[in-house]
């Protein structure tokens, strides 16, 4: 049984995202870090020939990313542990029993 989570990886343009060529970034690296540090919501996307090579983000954003990674890892662990309970069950059996449980709950409501 598989559970699929769809997460958008598209970095949409916004007022907070600035794009800069890697050559320009090398020349302005100190200024870029200062800007991101001062404006915690600013992100600088570094490109080479139009391809995103990386990003400069604030310590605040880094902390958020770490927390999201931790939550994702915890969720995956929980889902894997739950899946172990059903490893000997066929997908058909799981679906059948799930539908029974759903119908039982609906009837009780």
C-alpha angles and dihedrals in degrees: 000000000000132000115201122203116194114210123178114235093182109121099213120208115252139155087271096057120077122186122213135173114247092241091056091043091058090055095046101033096125092047091048093053092046091051093050092046093049095044103044092192096053119102125187116209113204117210136187115199089342094308118119107242099173146313139246111224135176124259086250091058091045091054090050091050091050090050091049091050090051092049091048091051091049091049092050091049091051092047092048091049090050091048091055089065089062101037092112093047124092119237088244092055093047091050093047093050092044092053090049091052092048092050091048091053092047092051091050092053 
